[in-house]
Amino acid sequence: MLPRMKSDNQSGSDRRAASEKYSTLSSLTRRSFLGTVGLGSAALALTPTARAQEKVIQGFEQAPTDANAAKGWKPVSDRKIRVGLVGYGVCQFSAAFGFQSHPNVEVVAVSDLIPDRCAALSKVVRCAKTYPSLEELVKDDRIEAVFVATDAPSHARHCIEVLKHGKHVASAVPAVFGSLEDAHKLFEAVKASSFKYMMFETSYFHEDLYAMRQIYNAGGLGKLLYSEGEYYHYMSTPIDSYKGWRIGLPPQWYPTHSNAYYVGATGGSFTEVSCMAMPSLIEHLQPKNNVYKNPFGTEIALFRTSEGGMSRMAVSWDSPGDGGEKGRIRGQKGSYYGKYEGLEQTLPDTKRPSLPPGVEVGGHGGSHGYLMNEFVTAILQNRKPLVDVAQALNMTVAGIVAHQSAMKGGELKKIPQFKL
């Protein structure tokens, strides 16, 4: 389901016109996307050569295989966690993080609402047991943990459902979708349970952000005076999505790739925000053409941080050119922009940890395998995952409030805080 939206006194005829336009855009988007990207059931028949010539969604470029990625890896347990995977849409995230290749994981069931996709997921992860929905899969008592890679508007609801059935849960980003109410519901559900929750924010295991976190935790940066994060992803035509949820998506409703460049480095949060934006020229980002009534393709948020510093976080769908996720930070004792420059002469090891043999680093800056391994290891060691529910919500909710600010011309707004 799409999130509940206010009517803003929109007439019945206006709503019907917007609905018709939305349906047309969704249909066109799907056809053009499948024609150029080739994901989904239509792509299953493509030859390996044809696949190699397809355009890859930004962020899904596979990092080079690291022959030394498994060097020094030691298992923390000989136990296998029984995992269920849900969601095999356009991004095919259920298979992308490599659960099926981890020596401490047994994939025991998979699910997708669309039968062809469910069958494809079953084949890719080598698991015969399928379910028609998450709601059915979570009833399987064999399953200990579930990875939720469904549509973003369903993330919070699905994670709560998994927790209700006594299972650990990890989710693709964002943790919630435009709803402060859902954020509080998810937070309370995790706190009331004894199970792990983790959001798979890919920036956390980019090489630069991993190094920033290690140096910050060792005291090499001091308090951060200023940080920047950028997520630039040109979408003149939106990526295909379940029920068209990406059509007209407010940029700051998908903020975690950029916001991680403060929260993921420090474990802190944003306390207030003023966000600036300007109307987009792109068709699906016209208020009459999307269910969010969102006019913006670029939103630039200036945050106050929990340390008292400042942070500029940008999300943009508007402009062709340089893209991806990136960031830089400046602290009282040093800065990090591609490398550390500061007062400390002795730095901690900033190389990302070893991965189990057979687990690829994957896409999004070579982060996929590390995120999956972190979730699995946290369960085996009975500890808090790196991107816990508080950090997940502090990244996500800041963006929701930032969009509210942008819709009010940059009005300064307080941000709810989440702390375990």
Secondary structure, 3 states (H helix, E strand, C coil): CCCCCCCCCCCHHHHHHHHHHHHHHHHHHHHHHHHHCCCCHHHHHCCHHHHHCCCCCCCCCCCCCCCCCCCCCCCCCCCCEEEEEECCCCCCHHHHCCHHHCCCEEEEEEECCCHHHHHHHHHHCCCCCEECCHHHHCCCCCCCEEEECCCHHHHHHHHHHHHHCCCEEEECCCCCCCCHHHHHHHHHHHHHCCCCEEECCHHHHCHHHHHHHHHHHCCCCCCEEEEEEEEECCCCCCCCCHHHCCCCCCHHHCCHHHHHHHHHHHCCCEEEEEEEEEECCCHHHCHHHCCCCCCEEEEEEEEEECCCCEEEEEEECCCCCCCEEEEEEEECCEEECCCEEECCCCCCCCCCCCCCCCCCCCCCCCCHHHHHHHHHHHHHHCCCCCCCHHHHHHHHHHHHHHHHHHHCCCCCEECCCCCC
